Amino acid sequence: MKLPPITDPRWDDFIKGRSEFQFSCLASRIMYGQVKILARRDPEQAKHMAWDYFHRNEKLAAQDLQAVFGSEAHG
């Protein structure tokens, strides 16, 4: 699984909640809720929080990463 770089503009769409996702992992759902709230106050920090979560949990959240970025998230 290849994690898109933090500079990828799709991270901005993700943190702004422009789409709703069906996450398979409870931790991903919790993280997404926190990220959307934080994005109102500090979008850059929210983006780093989301990227860091997926970086640390690439195996656990692989299905959720694919739900967000599609097949392009695969290496």
C-alpha positions as CSV (number, residue, x, y, z in Angstrom):
1,M,0.0,0.0,0.0
2,K,1.4,3.3,-1.0
3,L,0.4,6.3,1.1
4,P,0.0,9.4,-1.0
5,P,2.4,12.2,0.0
6,I,1.0,14.9,2.3
7,T,1.3,17.4,-0.5
8,D,-1.3,15.5,-2.5
9,P,-4.3,17.8,-2.9
10,R,-6.7,14.9,-2.2
11,W,-5.7,15.3,1.5
12,D,-7.3,18.7,1.5
13,D,-10.6,17.3,0.2
14,F,-10.4,14.6,2.8
15,I,-10.0,16.8,5.8
16,K,-12.7,19.2,4.6
17,G,-15.2,16.4,4.6
18,R,-16.2,16.9,0.9
19,S,-17.1,13.2,0.8
20,E,-18.4,10.7,3.3
21,F,-16.7,7.4,3.7
22,Q,-17.7,4.0,5.0
23,F,-14.7,3.1,7.1
24,S,-14.2,-0.5,8.2
25,C,-12.1,0.4,11.2
26,L,-13.6,2.2,14.2
27,A,-10.3,4.0,14.8
28,S,-10.5,5.5,11.2
29,R,-14.1,6.7,11.9
30,I,-13.0,8.4,15.1
31,M,-9.9,9.9,13.5
32,Y,-12.0,11.3,10.6
33,G,-14.5,13.0,13.0
34,Q,-11.6,14.6,14.9
35,V,-9.9,15.7,11.7
36,K,-13.0,17.4,10.3
37,I,-13.4,19.3,13.5
38,L,-9.7,20.3,13.7
39,A,-9.8,21.3,10.0
40,R,-12.1,24.2,10.8
41,R,-9.5,25.7,13.1
42,D,-6.2,24.5,11.6
43,P,-6.4,22.7,8.2
44,E,-2.7,22.1,8.0
45,Q,-2.6,20.4,11.4
46,A,-5.7,18.3,10.4
47,K,-4.0,17.2,7.3
48,H,-0.9,16.1,9.2
49,M,-3.0,14.3,11.7
50,A,-4.8,12.3,9.0
51,W,-1.6,11.5,7.1
52,D,0.1,10.5,10.3
53,Y,-2.8,8.2,11.3
54,F,-2.7,6.4,7.9
55,H,1.1,6.2,8.0
56,R,1.2,4.6,11.4
57,N,-1.7,2.3,10.6
58,E,-1.1,1.3,7.0
59,K,-1.9,-2.3,7.5
60,L,-4.8,-1.9,10.0
61,A,-6.4,0.8,7.9
62,A,-5.5,-0.4,4.4
63,Q,-9.2,-0.8,3.4
64,D,-10.0,2.7,4.7
65,L,-7.1,4.2,2.8
66,Q,-8.3,2.6,-0.3
67,A,-11.9,3.9,0.4
68,V,-10.4,7.5,0.5
69,F,-7.9,7.3,-2.3
70,G,-9.2,4.4,-4.4
71,S,-6.9,2.0,-6.2
72,E,-4.3,4.7,-6.7
73,A,-3.4,4.3,-3.1
74,H,-1.9,0.9,-3.9
75,G,1.8,0.7,-4.7
